[in-house]
Amino acid sequence: MSPQLPLASPDLDALRALLTARGQDVPGLLAGLWDGPWPAFVLDAKGQVLLTNAQLQGLMGEVSLQGQRLLPSGMAQELRLVDDQGREHLLQAWVHPLEGDLGLALLQDHSTELAARERAERMQSEIDQWLDLCPLPALMHDDQGLLLRFNAAFTALCRRLSPQMPISLHELPPEWRDLLHAKAPESGQESHRNALLAPPGDRRRWIRVRARRLSGPWSRPRTLVMLEDRSAEQDLELAQQQLQTLMDTAGVGLATFQPEAGWSRPGTGAPPPPSSPGEDTPKQAPSLQGVNREMVEPDSRAEYEKLQLALKQATPTVARYAVRHPEHGLRWLMTRVEIGQLASGQKTTSVLTVDITDHQQAQERNELLQHSLQLQTERERAVLDSVLVGIVTVGRHGIEWMNRSARRMFGGDLPEFAGQPISSVATEAPDHPFRQTHYLDDLPEGQAETFECRVVARDGREFWVVGNAVATMGPDGSRQLTYALLDIERRRQAEAQSLQAQASLHRIIEAAPIAISLHDARTLQVRQINQAAAALAGRPEEELLGASLEALFGGGDEAETIRADMEFALQSSEVLQREYRLTVRGQARIWDARLLHLAGVNDASGELEPEQLLLVASDVTQQRAQEAARLEAAIAQRELLVREVHHRIKNNLQGVAGLLQQIAARRPEVKAVINEAVGQVQAIAQVYGLQVGMSGPLRLRKVVEAVMGSVQRMSGREILVEVDGAMAEQSHRWGLPEAEAIPIALTLNELFTNAVKHGGDAPVRCELRFDPEQVVLRIVNTGRLPPGFDLAQVRGGVSGLGLVRALLPRRSALLGLTQDGEQVVCELSLWPPGVQLLEAL
């Protein structure tokens, strides 16, 4: 018996005791195990297989295990045996010692478990490779946040989120921890979460988390999480929406042709997003789909045919053509055909159509503006060619343009100077302004640099010029220098001529018989005076130079008047004419003066002379006296003639009145009408009688009294007169203009006559009220007005109240007739300009 096969053990002794107590023996038990369902074999002390049972032979097939050596042991051990089919079996053996150095080995086949384990290991390796190949970060964690498994993509993400690889979700940044370790779904269920996160060093991305609760025999729940970066899909969706909005707004049509799928347009799969309530829907460009050959304008047919040919041959092209749309009128379209190839090798044909009507119109306007600008430039250069100032434009490459004056000044045409520096006409002086090239870069735009220099022309002339250099922008946006040059030689000649003219003027002033003086425009002091003006002041010329106006004309009111006139003349460019009465050596003299403002001019040295005032005066005393004498004689003669004419008119009118009275005496049937006419003629005669011996407006009171007296004499009745009012004492100041005298006299004659005629035997009363604003005449007589009498209904005529209404001035007179008991009151109001308030005598 091998010492490796123990014959006694506590368990074996217990088994033997149990068998003895039950009356069983060990060989019977062994026979039962040998015939049982377990593979078994018998081995000796050296480990050689002596005998196998039927179960082992059925498992291994015809392969014989006899002669193989197995190390007996009291412990279970694994055996790997290959059957007759070449399949490997994993067996677990338990060796039980028997008497006689033998051992019984009971076997258990674990091949199925081995295959399952290998299959599981292989599947696990495949899963690990799948996870590593998956571009999406994936992980598995328990309910405590412990990371159980994750792939390479999640590892790369964690390296960006934290300096070291975390072992728990709690080690991640808060926003990532909240996203990944949110509330887990129910077992076997899947949940989705979205969040906008920004990985370190990257823009914000739209992340979607898919979480699934795993079901299994684990003590802690496990959750499988996968992260999807949906930013690309969101950007693509946003780009599609923007493209669709752009196409709808700009009127762009886009179509793509694929041989397998046909024509497709972007944005056909999803409707446009609805607008919010109250939100204005953007106005879309007009739709120009369905353009056919009949709509194309005749001038654009060639471009349209080129486009059709490019579509048939699948060649890239660009076509611009005009169509006449039935709804939108004339529109310009641009269609672009592009041939492309996808990553899969599939060829595509993209056709883009844009409504370029606005662009075409803008281009036409731009061409028109450019043409206008060119014409404006040509006109400006034509104007510049007509000025006497030389204009030269200089760029970085030399002279670009110069006007006619500059060409004449430089002694050559533009082609001779184009592209050459302006210093080509400068002298050898190194500091010559034409050699200052820094002006082009340093001189601020719009600021002028003034200089004087000598210029050497191509024909050898050398002369002085004064000029300005101004930095400007050229048509192409580049900086330029524009020189404005003036020939000083001509100006000096003009200054010399001006000096000669001033000297001649000085001699003329000295020799002139009229008074001439020049005054400083600021102080009005005398700067220059001739002998006649000095004689006017009664003082020598030397004393009057630098003198004030008071010293020249005295210190009275005349000096102040002359000063005011001079200040007024300084504010005007016209000649101011005045007459002054001055007392010289006790004699009053009248001077006719002219005042003229002389603006400042440059003298020979280039300095601006101060402004001056020129006074030219002549003595017109004798002339005015003669004119006054002639005027007085003419006035006296006119007044004499007027008085004679008025006297003769009065006599003639009185003669006419006498003749009318004789006719009335002979013809009683027309006596009343003739007497009325006689009264009117007498009233007119009274007016002309008042004009004899005076001129101008007639005194109103005298006219009233004269007409009243004439009526009294004609009727033989007495009219009582009362005078009152605030100006009763100055009633003579109210007068009648000559044009209103006869109409007012005829009106008074008619009113007095009516009062006497209809007043019966009662006396007629006349009240005259003279106020500062008006004169009121009230005539009161006994009588009654007809029932329903309305003065406004009386029409104009040649007699009675009709004549009164026709003669009265409408804007300065008011007539009223009212009934006061048994009396009729006639009130006539007169105010300016029908009457005038004259000056007191």
Number of C-alpha atoms within 10 A of each C-alpha: 15 15 8 14 20 16 17 12 9 8 9 12 12 12 13 16 14 13 15 12 10 9 8 13 14 13 10 11 11 13 10 11 15 21 13 13 14 17 24 25 24 22 27 23 20 14 17 18 22 16 15 19 16 16 18 20 17 12 14 20 14 11 15 15 17 14 12 11 15 15 14 26 18 16 9 14 14 14 17 13 15 14 17 13 10 9 11 16 19 20 19 17 23 19 23 19 24 20 10 11 17 23 28 23 25 20 23 16 19 16 16 11 11 15 14 12 12 12 12 12 12 12 12 12 12 12 12 16 13 12 19 18 12 13 14 17 22 23 22 20 22 21 13 13 19 15 18 14 13 19 20 19 18 20 17 12 15 19 12 14 17 13 8 10 15 16 14 15 19 17 16 17 12 11 12 17 15 13 17 23 18 11 11 20 15 12 14 10 12 16 14 13 13 15 14 13 15 14 13 11 7 8 9 13 16 18 17 18 18 16 25 20 20 19 13 10 7 9 7 11 16 23 24 19 22 18 22 15 16 15 15 11 11 13 12 12 13 12 12 15 17 13 16 20 18 14 19 17 14 17 19 24 19 18 14 19 16 14 10 9 8 9 14 13 14 15 16 9 7 9 7 11 8 8 10 8 6 6 8 8 9 10 9 13 14 15 14 18 10 8 11 10 12 11 15 21 17 13 11 15 17 14 18 22 13 13 21 12 13 18 18 8 8 15 13 16 16 16 19 19 20 22 24 15 16 8 9 11 8 15 20 20 19 17 22 17 21 18 16 13 11 8 6 6 8 11 14 19 19 20 21 15 21 18 22 20 15 11 12 15 13 12 12 12 12 12 12 12 13 12 12 12 12 12 12 13 12 12 12 12 17 13 11 17 18 13 13 14 19 24 24 21 21 24 21 16 10 16 23 18 19 25 23 22 21 24 20 13 22 23 16 15 14 16 11 12 19 16 16 17 19 20 18 16 18 19 18 11 11 10 10 16 21 22 17 11 14 8 17 20 13 9 16 13 15 11 12 16 15 13 14 15 18 19 22 19 19 14 10 10 11 15 14 15 20 15 21 17 24 21 23 20 14 13 8 6 8 10 17 24 25 22 24 19 23 21 20 17 13 12 13 15 12 13 17 14 13 15 14 12 12 12 12 12 12 15 12 13 20 19 12 13 15 18 22 23 23 20 25 18 20 12 11 18 22 21 15 20 23 22 21 22 25 20 13 21 19 15 14 14 16 11 11 21 18 17 15 17 20 16 16 20 19 16 11 10 11 17 19 15 11 19 15 11 15 22 16 13 20 20 9 11 11 11 12 17 14 13 15 17 13 19 15 14 10 7 7 11 17 19 20 15 20 18 22 20 23 17 13 13 12 12 14 16 8 10 10 11 11 13 15 22 24 20 19 19 24 18 20 16 15 11 11 14 12 12 12 12 12 12 12 12 12 12 12 12 12 12 16 15 12 17 20 14 15 20 19 16 16 23 15 13 20 19 14 15 21 14 13 18 17 13 15 18 13 11 11 11 10 12 17 11 13 20 18 17 16 22 23 25 20 27 31 23 27 24 24 22 20 19 21 18 13 13 12 10 18 24 22 22 17 16 23 19 14 21 26 24 19 19 24 16 12 15 14 11 16 16 20 13 14 10 15 14 15 12 18 15 11 15 23 19 20 25 23 24 16 14 10 17 22 21 19 25 25 24 24 24 27 22 20 24 21 15 24 24 13 15 18 12 11 14 16 19 19 22 16 20 19 23 17 14 12 19 21 19 18 19 23 25 25 21 18 16 15 8 6 6 12 12 14 8 8 13 12 14 13 11 16 16 18 15 18 23 21 16 19 20 16 11 11 14 19 15 17 13 17 16 16 12 10 11 15 20 23 19 18 20 15 21 19 16 14 20 22 20 19 13 9 8 6
